């Protein structure tokens, strides 16, 4: 059996970027159960999910216009996941 999960993500190169992305969501409750932090925090969450048996993770990104967010995840997280 395969297990997948959707994880809300607000990742940033620094804390100011994380905060800006989290505030742009406008509803902190939507980020509960997700991850807000730098690339290492996202990788820690992925490891936690893998340990629980999850084999596929979908990132929920709330600001679809924030292409830099996608680039950061692609550059700093995915190669190390």
N, C-alpha and C positions, 0 to 999 in steps of 0.2 A: 504494500500500500504506500502511496506517495502522500506526503503531507506538505501543504503550502500555506503561506500566511501573507497577509498584507500588513506592512509596517509603515506607519506615518513617520516621515523623516524630515528633519530640519538640520542639515549639515552645513558647516561653515569652516572656512580656513582659519577663522579666529572667532572669539566669543562675540564680537560685535556683529559679525555676519550671521551667526547662529541666532542671536537675539532678534535681529531684523527679520529673518525668515520666520521665526516663531511668532513674532508680533503680527506679521502680515497675514497669518492664518486667521487671526481675529477671535478665535475660540480655543482657549487652552485645552478644553476637554477633548478636542479632536486629536490632540497629540498624546493623550494618555495611552500608555501601552506601546508608544513609539520610542523614538530616540531623537534627542536634541543634543548636538555636540559636534565635535570634530570627527574626522575620518576614523580615528581610533575608537571613538564611542560607537560608531556605526558597526565597525568590525567586531567589537565586543558583543554587541547585540546579535550579530549574525552568528557568532560562535555559540552564544547562549541558545539560540534557536536550533542550531545544528545539534547541540548536545541533547536537546529535547526531541530530536528526530525529524525536524523540519528539513526538507530537501530543496524547497523552492521558496524564495522570498521575493515578493513584489514590493517595491518602494512606492508609497503613496506620497506624491509631491503635490502640495496644494497650490502652488503658484506655477501654472503651466508656462507662463511667459518667462520664468526665471531659468533661462538656458544655462547660465553659469552654474546653477545648482546641479544640473544634470552633468555638466562637464566636470565639476569637482568630484562627483560620485564616480564618474567613469574613469577619471584620472587617478584618484587617490584611494578609492575603496574597491572597485571591481577587480583590479589586477591583484589585489592582496586577499580577496575573499576565497 
